[in-house]
Amino acid sequence: MKKHIYKLLGVFCVFAASASAFAAEVVARSAEEIQSALDKGDSVVLEKGAVIPVNKTIRFMHNGQKIYTKDASRISEYARLKITSPEGGQILSGNGKSDIVLEKVILDGNRYELPPYTNGGGPELAWFGGGGAKNQLIKNCVFMNSRTWSTFKLHEGGDGCTIENSILFGCGADARGNGRNPQEKPFKWGDGISCAARNSTVLNNIVIDPTDVGIVLFCAPGSQVKDNVIASISRESLGGINMVDGLGFYEIDGDKLPKDDKTSMRKYDYSGVLVKDNLIDSRGARIHIAVPCGATVWVPSDKRNKTFVGAKIINNVLDGEASAYGIIADGVDEFEIKGNKSLGKHSGLADGRWDILCDEPSAFIYNPEYVGSSKLQKDFKKQERSLQHLLRCNHGPVQRGGAFREYRAYSYGVEEAQGVVKTAFLEMLGREATPAEVKKYSRIINEHVIPADELRWMIMATDEFKAKYGNVNRNDLHKFRTEKWFKLFDEIIGTSDSWKAKDVYKTALKKLKTL
């Protein structure tokens, strides 16, 4: 009899464990209903095409929960969680929870209908990872118009988390003011994907118009960043895929140095990091450094005290007429960088240090004193002067008046200006600019040192644009652009859940001519 009871108890325990692993699903039609279901331990089903206002962060509360849009077969059918409160910056947090899933949902930061977020950089639009979190999955989602410093973050402490097959569009405003809310003041740039969780997978995503970094790795040992597209169409991005940050969380042998010792060299763990087969495209705006590797490449220092150890950067493609610096190595060890190609045009000297002129822009440059035992592809060039602070955003002149007052007013390189003009015409008018138009408008934006947004305003004022799209208020420029790209991706991806980011992006550029 006892044996029979124990057997029943065992079956009950298995059933209970199974029930906790697969939470009940509840249809939710408001943010309050979503949070209530999560609080109770349920998963959340959203209805196709629903637009749900969000005034405060929605939080996953239990392991194994899921939020998804039921029966959505294409991105235009995904439910949309949309910030509607000026105080709102973060839509969703999965911090610290394991085995959670976000699928087929749009997260909309509502950047152009709300006033600028005033609390510094603000929280991440979506926060995942975090202490104890394992095996989180975010796939087939859209993140757009963030008002904060990062659109999507995988926080340190997380392990084995994945973001894949997702689109991120419009992250902040750039150094020239492109992408700004009309009420915004400098500088509110933002990341696309910020990754600090170890063993993460960032796979097959499209990041359009980030302004700080497309994908940034905060060490995140063991992580793979593969088959993504980072493209600057109308806004400059400081970095494409970054490895410039050392977190104490991932310091190697940190216990051997005093905590207050800021002069000794500290090593940070990038072991197992693989950045492979990504496309970084400076088509319509400058990407200041495509893949910066090393702390001083980003932030100059009189005393070097950081070395990053162990990443591989393999078979990535750099493209675009507005390219600046490509893959730069200065402050690394045991890196392997091979098989990468540059198809772009590199121009526009960076700010550099305050006391040393930096190197001219080029695809692959390294500092032989600070690459340790790294293995670099043969076309890397040794630095000639300095690779510190290869950004062009801090020391230049600023606009003294107008809509972009106090934003940077750097001149353009020849190829860079041409890329800005060609892409603006293609995006706004659905056609190639003529050679005469490229020459004319390249001269205009350089002589008047105007940002790409102002060039687009000029195009919007033409009879050709009005005949095609009607009168669009210039303050609605980025709403117009977002809608156009959204329709493109919806048409191209269709009902596929296994699309290829590079194919979708390249097809979108071709189809711009039809919209």
C-alpha positions in Angstrom: 0.0 0.0 0.0 2.8 2.4 0.9 4.6 1.6 -2.3 1.4 2.4 -4.2 1.0 5.8 -2.4 4.7 6.7 -3.1 4.1 5.9 -6.8 1.1 8.2 -6.9 3.0 10.9 -5.2 5.8 10.5 -7.7 3.4 10.9 -10.6 1.9 13.9 -8.9 5.3 15.6 -8.5 6.1 15.0 -12.2 2.8 16.4 -13.2 3.3 19.4 -10.9 6.8 20.1 -12.3 5.4 19.8 -15.8 2.6 22.2 -15.0 5.0 24.8 -13.7 7.2 24.4 -16.8 4.3 25.0 -19.1 2.3 27.9 -17.7 -1.4 28.3 -18.6 -2.1 30.8 -21.4 -4.3 33.8 -20.8 -5.6 36.2 -23.5 -4.8 39.8 -22.5 -6.1 43.0 -24.1 -4.4 45.6 -21.9 -1.1 46.2 -20.1 -2.8 45.6 -16.8 -4.2 42.3 -17.9 -0.8 41.3 -19.2 0.8 42.1 -15.9 -2.0 40.4 -13.9 -1.5 37.2 -15.9 2.3 37.3 -15.4 1.8 37.9 -11.7 -0.3 34.8 -11.4 2.3 32.7 -13.3 0.4 32.4 -16.6 1.7 33.0 -20.1 0.2 35.8 -22.2 -1.5 35.5 -25.6 -2.0 38.8 -27.5 -4.5 39.3 -30.3 -3.5 39.9 -33.9 -3.0 43.6 -34.7 -3.8 44.8 -31.2 -2.2 48.1 -30.1 -1.8 48.1 -26.3 -0.8 51.3 -24.5 2.0 50.8 -21.9 2.5 53.3 -19.1 4.9 51.4 -16.9 7.2 48.4 -17.3 5.6 45.0 -17.9 7.6 42.3 -16.0 7.9 38.6 -16.4 7.4 37.2 -12.9 8.0 33.5 -13.2 10.3 31.1 -15.1 8.9 29.5 -18.2 6.4 32.3 -19.1 5.7 33.4 -22.7 4.3 36.5 -24.4 3.3 36.1 -28.0 0.8 37.1 -30.7 -1.6 34.3 -31.5 -2.0 33.3 -35.1 0.2 36.1 -36.4 1.9 35.0 -39.7 3.5 38.3 -40.7 4.9 41.3 -38.9 2.0 43.6 -39.7 -0.2 41.2 -37.7 2.0 41.3 -34.5 0.4 42.9 -31.5 2.1 46.2 -30.6 3.1 47.3 -27.1 3.4 51.1 -27.3 4.7 53.6 -24.7 2.1 56.2 -24.1 3.4 58.0 -21.0 6.1 60.7 -21.1 7.6 59.0 -18.0 7.7 55.6 -19.8 10.9 54.4 -21.3 11.0 50.6 -20.7 8.2 48.4 -22.1 9.3 45.0 -21.0 11.6 43.3 -18.5 12.5 39.7 -18.3 15.3 40.4 -15.8 16.4 37.3 -13.9 13.8 34.9 -15.3 14.7 31.6 -17.1 13.2 29.9 -20.1 10.9 32.8 -20.9 9.9 33.6 -24.5 8.9 36.8 -26.4 7.7 36.0 -29.9 6.0 37.9 -32.6 5.5 41.2 -30.7 6.2 44.8 -31.6 7.8 47.0 -28.9 7.3 50.7 -29.9 9.0 53.4 -27.9 6.9 56.1 -29.5 9.8 58.5 -29.9 8.1 61.0 -32.2 4.8 61.4 -30.4 6.1 61.8 -26.8 8.5 64.5 -25.5 12.1 63.4 -25.1 12.9 61.1 -22.2 14.6 63.4 -19.6 16.1 61.0 -17.1 19.6 60.8 -18.5 19.9 57.9 -21.0 16.8 56.3 -19.5 16.2 52.5 -19.1 16.5 50.0 -21.9 13.4 49.7 -24.0 13.6 45.9 -23.3 15.7 44.4 -20.6 16.5 40.7 -20.6 19.2 38.5 -19.1 20.2 39.4 -15.5 21.2 37.3 -12.5 20.3 33.7 -12.8 18.5 34.0 -16.1 19.0 31.1 -18.5 17.8 30.2 -21.9 15.7 33.2 -22.7 14.4 33.4 -26.2 13.4 36.5 -28.1 12.5 35.8 -31.8 10.6 37.3 -34.7 10.0 40.6 -32.9 10.2 44.3 -33.9 11.7 47.0 -31.7 11.3 50.5 -32.9 11.7 54.2 -32.0 13.3 53.8 -28.6 13.6 56.9 -26.4 16.4 55.5 -24.2 20.1 54.6 -24.4 19.5 51.0 -25.6 16.7 49.4 -27.5 17.4 45.8 -26.3 19.7 44.6 -23.6 20.8 41.2 -22.4 22.2 42.0 -18.9 25.2 40.5 -17.2 24.3 37.5 -15.1 22.3 35.9 -17.8 23.4 32.8 -19.6 22.4 31.1 -22.9 20.0 33.8 -24.0 19.0 34.4 -27.6 17.7 37.2 -29.8 17.1 36.2 -33.4 15.1 37.0 -36.5 14.2 40.4 -35.2 14.2 44.0 -36.6 15.3 47.0 -34.7 14.6 50.4 -36.2 15.6 53.9 -35.2 17.7 54.0 -32.0 18.2 57.6 -30.7 19.5 60.7 -32.5 23.0 61.0 -33.9 25.8 63.5 -33.4 24.5 65.7 -36.2 20.9 65.6 -34.8 19.5 63.2 -37.4 16.6 61.2 -35.9 15.9 63.8 -33.1 12.5 64.5 -31.7 11.7 68.1 -32.5 12.0 69.0 -28.8 15.1 67.0 -28.2 18.5 68.5 -27.1 21.9 66.9 -27.7 22.9 64.1 -27.3 20.5 61.2 -27.0 22.1 58.4 -29.0 21.2 54.8 -28.5 22.3 51.2 -29.0 20.4 48.6 -31.0 21.4 45.5 -29.1 23.5 45.7 -25.9 24.8 42.3 -24.8 26.5 41.5 -21.5 25.0 38.0 -20.8 27.5 35.1 -21.4 26.9 32.5 -24.0 24.3 34.7 -25.8 23.3 34.3 -29.4 22.6 37.4 -31.5 21.5 35.8 -34.8 20.0 37.0 -38.0 18.7 40.4 -36.9 18.4 43.7 -38.8 19.4 46.9 -37.0 18.6 50.0 -39.0 19.8 53.5 -37.9 21.4 52.9 -34.5 23.2 56.0 -33.3 25.5 54.7 -30.5 26.2 51.1 -31.5 24.4 48.6 -33.6 25.4 45.6 -31.5 27.7 46.1 -28.4 29.3 43.3 -26.5 30.1 44.1 -22.8 32.5 41.1 -22.7 29.7 38.5 -22.8 32.2 35.6 -23.0 31.0 32.7 -25.1 28.5 34.8 -27.1 28.0 34.5 -30.9 27.0 37.4 -33.1 26.3 36.0 -36.5 24.5 36.8 -39.8 23.2 40.2 -38.6 22.8 43.4 -40.6 23.7 46.8 -39.1 22.9 49.6 -41.5 23.1 53.4 -41.3 20.5 54.7 -43.7 19.8 58.2 -42.3 21.6 58.5 -39.0 25.2 58.1 -38.1 26.3 55.3 -35.8 29.4 55.6 -33.6 30.0 51.9 -33.8 28.8 48.9 -35.8 29.7 45.9 -33.5 31.7 47.0 -30.5 34.2 45.4 -28.2 35.4 48.4 -26.2 34.0 47.8 -22.7 35.5 45.9 -19.8 33.0 45.0 -17.0 34.2 44.1 -13.6 31.8 41.2 -13.7 34.1 39.6 -16.3 37.5 40.7 -15.1 40.2 38.0 -15.4 42.2 37.5 -12.2 40.6 40.7 -10.8 41.1 39.4 -7.2 44.8 39.7 -7.6 44.7 43.5 -7.9 43.5 45.9 -5.2 40.0 47.2 -6.1 41.2 50.8 -6.0 44.2 50.2 -8.3 43.4 52.1 -11.4 46.9 52.0 -13.0 47.7 48.3 -13.4 46.6 46.5 -16.5 43.4 44.6 -16.1 42.3 41.9 -18.4 38.7 41.2 -19.4 37.1 38.0 -20.7 36.0 38.0 -24.3 36.9 34.3 -24.7 34.6 32.3 -26.9 33.1 35.5 -28.5 32.5 35.0 -32.2 31.5 37.8 -34.5 31.0 36.2 -37.9 29.3 36.7 -41.2 27.7 40.1 -40.4 27.1 42.9 -42.8 27.9 46.5 -41.6 26.6 49.0 -44.2 27.4 52.7 -44.0 25.1 53.3 -47.0 23.5 56.6 -46.1 25.3 57.8 -43.0 28.7 57.4 -41.4 29.5 54.5 -39.1 32.5 55.9 -37.3 34.1 52.6 -36.5 32.7 49.4 -37.9 34.2 47.0 -35.4 36.3 48.7 -32.7 38.4 46.4 -30.5 40.0 47.9 -27.4 39.0 50.5 -24.9 41.2 53.5 -26.1 39.8 53.2 -29.6 36.6 54.5 -28.1 37.8 56.6 -25.1 41.4 58.0 -25.1 43.6 57.5 -22.1 47.0 58.7 -21.0 47.4 55.4 -19.0 46.2 52.2 -20.6 44.7 49.8 -18.0 42.5 47.5 -20.0 43.2 44.5 -22.3 40.4 42.4 -23.8 41.2 38.7 -24.4 40.0 36.0 -26.7 37.4 37.1 -29.4 37.2 35.9 -33.0 36.1 38.2 -35.8 35.5 36.2 -38.9 34.2 36.8 -42.5 32.3 40.0 -41.9 31.6 42.5 -44.7 31.9 46.3 -44.4 30.2 48.3 -47.1 28.9 51.8 -47.9 30.2 55.1 -49.3 29.9 56.8 -45.9 32.3 54.3 -44.2 34.9 55.7 -41.9 37.2 53.3 -39.9 36.8 49.6 -40.3 38.0 46.9 -37.9 40.5 48.5 -35.5 42.6 46.5 -33.0 44.3 48.4 -30.1 44.3 46.9 -26.6 43.5 43.2 -27.2 45.2 39.9 -26.8 44.5 36.4 -28.3 42.1 37.8 -30.8 41.7 36.2 -34.2 40.6 38.4 -37.0 40.5 36.9 -40.5 38.5 36.7 -43.7 36.8 40.1 -43.3 36.2 42.3 -46.4 35.7 46.0 -47.0 33.7 47.1 -50.0 33.2 50.6 -48.7 34.8 54.0 -49.2 36.6 55.2 -46.1 36.9 58.9 -45.4 36.6 61.6 -42.7 39.4 62.0 -40.1 38.3 61.2 -36.5 38.6 63.6 -33.6 41.4 61.5 -32.1 43.1 62.5 -28.9 43.4 66.1 -27.8 47.2 66.1 -28.3 47.9 63.6 -31.2 46.5 63.5 -34.8 44.9 60.1 -35.4 45.4 57.9 -38.4 43.5 58.4 -41.7 40.4 56.3 -42.1 41.1 52.8 -43.5 39.5 49.3 -43.4 41.9 47.4 -41.1 44.4 49.0 -38.7 46.2 47.8 -35.6 48.6 49.0 -33.0 51.5 46.5 -32.9 52.3 47.4 -29.3 48.8 46.4 -28.0 47.6 43.3 -29.8 49.6 40.7 -27.9 49.5 37.3 -29.5 46.5 38.1 -31.7 46.3 36.7 -35.2 45.3 39.3 -37.8 44.5 38.9 -41.5 47.3 40.1 -43.8 45.7 43.3 -45.0 45.9 44.9 -41.6 48.1 48.0 -41.6 50.2 49.2 -38.7 49.1 52.5 -37.1 51.0 55.5 -38.3 50.1 58.0 -35.5 47.3 57.0 -33.1 44.2 54.9 -33.0 42.8 56.5 -29.9 39.2 57.9 -30.0 38.4 57.3 -33.7 35.0 58.9 -33.3 34.0 62.2 -34.9 31.5 63.5 -32.5 33.1 65.5 -29.6 35.5 68.2 -30.7 34.1 69.6 -33.9 32.1 72.8 -34.5 28.4 72.9 -33.7 25.3 74.4 -35.4 24.7 77.9 -34.1 21.0 78.1 -34.9 18.0 76.4 -36.5 16.5 73.0 -35.8 19.8 71.3 -35.1 21.3 74.0 -32.8 24.2 72.6 -30.7 24.5 69.4 -32.7 27.8 68.8 -34.5 28.5 70.4 -37.8 31.4 68.4 -39.4 32.0 68.6 -43.1 31.6 65.4 -45.2 34.1 63.5 -47.2 33.6 63.3 -50.9 32.3 59.7 -51.0 30.5 60.2 -47.7 28.5 63.1 -49.0 27.6 61.2 -52.2 26.4 58.2 -50.1 24.2 60.5 -48.0 22.6 62.1 -51.1 22.1 58.9 -53.0 20.5 57.1 -50.1 18.2 60.1 -49.3 16.9 60.2 -52.8 16.4 56.4 -53.0 14.6 56.3 -49.7 12.4 59.5 -50.1 11.6 59.4 -53.8 12.0 55.7 -54.6 14.5 56.4 -57.4 18.2 56.9 -58.0 19.6 60.4 -57.8 20.9 61.6 -61.2 24.7 62.5 -61.4 23.7 66.2 -61.5 21.6 65.8 -58.4 24.4 64.0 -56.6 26.8 66.7 -57.5 24.4 69.6 -56.5 23.2 68.2 -53.2 26.7 67.0 -52.2 27.9 70.5 -52.6 24.9 71.9 -50.7 25.2 69.7 -47.6 29.0 70.3 -47.5 28.9 74.0 -48.0 26.1 74.5 -45.4 27.2 71.5 -43.3 23.6 70.3 -42.9 22.5 66.9 -41.5 20.8 64.3 -43.6 17.4 65.0 -42.0 17.5 68.5 -43.4 18.4 67.2 -46.9 15.3 64.9 -46.6 13.2 68.0 -45.6 14.4 69.6 -48.8 13.3 66.6 -50.8 9.9 66.5 -49.0 9.3 70.1 -50.2 9.7 69.2 -53.9 6.7 68.8 -56.2 7.9 65.3 -57.0 7.6 64.1 -53.4 4.3 65.8 -52.9 2.9 64.3 -56.1 3.8 60.8 -54.8 3.1 61.1 -51.1 1.2 64.4 -50.5 2.2 67.0 -47.9 4.1 65.4 -45.0 5.0 67.6 -42.1 8.7 67.7 -41.7 8.3 66.8 -38.0 6.8 63.5 -39.2 9.8 62.6 -41.3 10.7 59.6 -39.2 7.2 58.4 -38.8 7.1 58.4 -42.6 10.4 56.6 -42.9 9.4 54.0 -40.2 6.2 53.2 -42.0 7.9 52.8 -45.3 10.5 50.4 -44.0 7.9 48.5 -42.0 5.9 47.9 -45.1 9.0 46.8 -47.0 9.9 44.2 -44.4 6.4 43.0 -44.1 6.1 42.5 -47.8 9.5 40.8 -48.2 9.4 38.6 -45.1 5.7 37.7 -45.7 4.8 34.6 -43.7 8.3 33.2 -43.4 9.7 32.5 -39.9 13.1 31.6 -41.3 14.1 34.6 -43.4 17.8 35.6 -43.9 18.6 39.1 -42.7 21.1 40.0 -45.4 18.7 38.8 -48.2 15.8 40.8 -46.7 17.9 43.9 -46.3 19.3 43.8 -49.9 15.9 43.1 -51.3 14.5 46.1 -49.3 17.0 48.4 -50.9 16.0 47.2 -54.4 12.3 47.5 -53.6 12.7 51.1 -52.3 12.5 52.0 -56.0 8.9 50.8 -56.1 7.6 52.7 -53.1 
